[in-house]
Amino acid sequence: MLLYETFREEIDIVKNIKIENTGNSHNISVKTSGNNDLDLKMYAESYYYVANIIADYILVESNDISNLDTMVYPMIFSFRHALELLMKSIILTNSRDSNNCTINAGHDLLALFELVKKTVCFSKNDEIWLTKFFEELHRKDKESDLFRYPFMMNKDMRILFGEEYTFGFENRVDLDLNRLIEKFRYAFIGLQSNGLNRYKKPNNTVLLEEGGGYYERAVLGRFRDKFSEYIEGYFNCGVLLRSKQENREIENKAFFPMIYFYRLSLEILLKKMIYENIFFDENKKRGILNKEKHNICKMWKEIKEWYYIFDPSDQEAKILFEDIYITLENIEKNDCTSSKYRYPFDKKMKSYFSQKRNTTYTLKNTAIVFESIINRISGIEGYLNEIYKYHKDAEGLNY
């Protein structure tokens, strides 16, 4: 396997880097406040902060127009996630029997807003607008998957395949970014200020409103394989936040969204490798993706075990694949449910961090681990695609 020598030295370093509790070299420390509502609010403000950083970057700072079509996904997710976290914070602050309500509502912004309205007084016009906006999000993105994954998921079937399989953007959408950002900002500030919104109310509540100038719109669904725009978008946003934090252009409250963006890019990349493997039948693909969900180690295990059978003589590949597995294990142990950097506590309301002891991170080391492993696996994915192409051409098979 020609990739081995290229990756050997870097993987040797990366697989031994600790992400958490990095000792004296750390530059980020985290504790829980001990109050779930305050922690939710802090996370909400972090994701809202990051959403606006990405918006400014793709619309003002960047000269690369392709960023509009990829980095739009983490931007919209961050705006949406900030709204979810903020409403959960409001509910926990104001309601006695709030814990179960917050958990049961899940990602459904409309259900959360119905709970918020019980304790917060909005003007009639604002309440009508917000209700319509959350109804729109409920219809388009109830489970908070549309801007995270290229395929649609639900609680009953998880990953849908064959005739039932649905990609989020089967048809092209020319999204007006300024109009979209205006709506999310209006909703967030309205909730944050308990109904006293300083922003001008947008003209409508359409989520995927089309229009905008050439440099002010994102073209959704433009990639042929459907996965690449998500992988690139989340990875590049992770790199952007790392760079801006290193240069002290932005605050370190962007650190948790940065980690989540890297991890999600990695997860989607592995799912792409499974989905595109021509040697896996549809039932096997469905079984892996349904069962493993966010488990990056188990997905990589399926890939490497298939390759060992496909080419048992490639001993160098085995060493490389096992070293990658060790690195993925370190990431997995740190955040096995892909929730730790999205939410301050788990579904049992148990905080991910201590109130007494700091959990420490080093920005550079964290970024190195994710960027290196994603780049290495991307190289392997390209190598495997050449294998698939060869077999298709040689055997004349239609997969």
ABEGO torsion letter per residue (X at the ends): XAAAAAAAAAAAAAAABBABGAEAABABBBBBAGBAAAAAAAAAAAAAAAAAAAAAAAAAABABAAAAAAAAAAAAAAAAAAAAAAAAAAAAAABABAAAAAAAAEABAAAAAAAAAAABBBBAAAAAAAAAAAAAAAAABAAGAAAABABBBBAAAGBBBEAABBBABABBBBBBAAAAAAAAAAAAAAAAAGGBBABBBBABABABBBEEBAAABBBBGABAAGAAAAAAAAAAAAAAAAAAAAAGABBAAAAAAAAAAAAAAAAAAAAAAAAABAABBAAAAAAAAAAAGABAAAAAAAAAAAAAAABAABAAAAAAAAAAAAAAAAAAAABAAGAAAABABBAAGBBABBAABBBBBBAAAAAAAAAAAAAAAAAAAAAAAAAAAAAAAAAGBBX
